[in-house]
Amino acid sequence: MLLEKRELCVCQIMGVLNMSQPLISRNLSLLAKAGFLSGRRDGKLMFYKVKRNLNKENMLVLSILKELLKDDRVLIKDFKSLKECEEFQKRTGKCDMETFKAFMKQNKEKEK
């Protein structure tokens, strides 16, 4: 759902979801192979977004998911975390793995 709103790099998704790079990359790859996502490489970073020209079946699946998750607390938390992640990124002026690991560490300390 995050990628339906805008393009994100793997590192940003890691920071927001607080999950490992291999897990994120594997799932993004599966979604891309299923026709939901398009990806582009920028140096070392890989960026993904929901395809604009989804086939009819994928459009239906996405619309059902959007309806089912519109009030989901976890998704709402993820969007809040995305906003915090973007603000952290703006303050550091970087978009790399180390920046998002620092963001994830900061979030874990907040939760304590």
Steps between C-alpha positions, in 0.01 A plus 500: 500500500795732564615451141155583372549854629853558369829350391727379782843346515559169675679681783200723566268200513743330741492807723123528500423132549803430720583187302815360345619585150486138375140460618391831346682433171361147470142619549542796264638262239195275537264796464690619191485151343126492569464824301423739785826697516750665272855558614795713404860506612677822599859415578496250787138571586194323361173693488152352463149629443161355407468482122276762347370261234395200709304227328134465591554218752777685686293820503218303662731346761647843582158662532382220733813537714455878518142456617587231755795693642362856497465507882772247583702612805822341377474673162423833667809449720706415189395825328594693814835321508551583130450869577749480789743309277478770231560773759801308636632463147460873430688588819789269410492589130571136413324204347710194573494183705686652796253790526205267522672267744551807721130586459402144597727515806348834602150352472592197712632731772175700491298182554691415823 
